[in-house]
Amino acid sequence: TLLMFIILMFIGASSGSVGGGIKTSTFFLIIAIAGATIRNKSKLVIGKRQIPRSIAMKALTIFSFAALINMTGLLILSITEPDISVMDLAFEQFSAFGTVGLSTGVTENLSDPGKVIIIVSMLIGRVGPLTLALALSRQVKREMIQYPQTHIMIG
């Protein structure tokens, strides 16, 4: 049950709402991208509409950043809180990132560094991983050079 809650908190609310998480539309796009890749489709089409590559890349970036943020937070929490089970720490971390407000009751037992990690996760989850990444990144100059494409073996 806790694992199912963690997954749902990671996915979060719908786009445009005040809830956290990666958003249901982003999760749906990730599933659609995986399906198109498995079927070896060159274009992502949902409901007779083609999804631009830039939108698909943003969805993958949001998912990647969110997973990285949560795994990093969980790793630090597991180091700073050795007496608390990893499942309880994962629940607290994903709940903080998703700004859900649920707890297994261990939040008050966290050390000060653990509480800071939870606070930072709440802030990042509320602002959004892509928004935070764009705010911290530098302005990229447009390159006029186009390089030849190459194919890299994956998997």
HUWOMO-V964685 format. One record per residue. N is the residue number from 0. RES is the residue in one small letter. D_CENTER is the distance of its C-alpha to the mean C-alpha in Angstrom with 1 decimal. Layout:
((N RES D_CENTER) (N RES D_CENTER))
This chain:
((0 t 20.6) (1 l 18.3) (2 l 16.1) (3 m 16.1) (4 f 15.3) (5 i 12.3) (6 i 11.0) (7 l 12.0) (8 m 10.5) (9 f 6.9) (10 i 7.9) (11 g 9.7) (12 a 12.5) (13 s 14.0) (14 s 13.9) (15 g 16.4) (16 s 16.3) (17 v 16.0) (18 g 13.5) (19 g 10.0) (20 g 6.8) (21 i 5.2) (22 k 9.0) (23 t 11.4) (24 s 12.5) (25 t 9.4) (26 f 9.4) (27 f 13.1) (28 l 13.0) (29 i 11.2) (30 i 14.0) (31 a 16.5) (32 i 15.8) (33 a 16.2) (34 g 19.3) (35 a 20.7) (36 t 20.3) (37 i 22.0) (38 r 24.8) (39 n 25.1) (40 k 24.9) (41 s 24.9) (42 k 23.7) (43 l 20.9) (44 v 23.0) (45 i 22.1) (46 g 25.1) (47 k 27.4) (48 r 25.1) (49 q 23.7) (50 i 20.2) (51 p 20.4) (52 r 18.8) (53 s 17.3) (54 i 15.3) (55 a 14.2) (56 m 13.2) (57 k 11.2) (58 a 9.2) (59 l 8.9) (60 t 8.1) (61 i 5.3) (62 f 3.9) (63 s 5.6) (64 f 5.1) (65 a 2.1) (66 a 4.5) (67 l 7.1) (68 i 7.2) (69 n 7.4) (70 m 9.8) (71 t 11.7) (72 g 12.2) (73 l 13.4) (74 l 15.6) (75 i 17.1) (76 l 17.7) (77 s 19.4) (78 i 21.6) (79 t 22.5) (80 e 23.0) (81 p 24.9) (82 d 26.8) (83 i 23.9) (84 s 22.6) (85 v 19.2) (86 m 18.4) (87 d 19.3) (88 l 17.2) (89 a 14.1) (90 f 14.9) (91 e 15.4) (92 q 12.2) (93 f 9.9) (94 s 12.6) (95 a 12.5) (96 f 8.8) (97 g 9.5) (98 t 12.9) (99 v 14.7) (100 g 17.6) (101 l 18.3) (102 s 19.7) (103 t 21.6) (104 g 24.1) (105 v 23.3) (106 t 21.9) (107 e 25.4) (108 n 26.1) (109 l 23.5) (110 s 25.0) (111 d 24.7) (112 p 22.2) (113 g 20.1) (114 k 20.3) (115 v 19.3) (116 i 16.1) (117 i 15.4) (118 i 16.6) (119 v 14.4) (120 s 11.2) (121 m 12.7) (122 l 13.5) (123 i 10.2) (124 g 8.6) (125 r 11.8) (126 v 12.0) (127 g 8.6) (128 p 6.8) (129 l 8.9) (130 t 11.9) (131 l 11.9) (132 a 11.8) (133 l 14.5) (134 a 16.4) (135 l 16.7) (136 s 17.6) (137 r 21.2) (138 q 22.9) (139 v 23.3) (140 k 26.8) (141 r 27.4) (142 e 29.1) (143 m 32.2) (144 i 32.4) (145 q 31.2) (146 y 31.0) (147 p 31.9) (148 q 29.2) (149 t 28.9) (150 h 27.5) (151 i 25.7) (152 m 25.8) (153 i 22.5) (154 g 22.4))
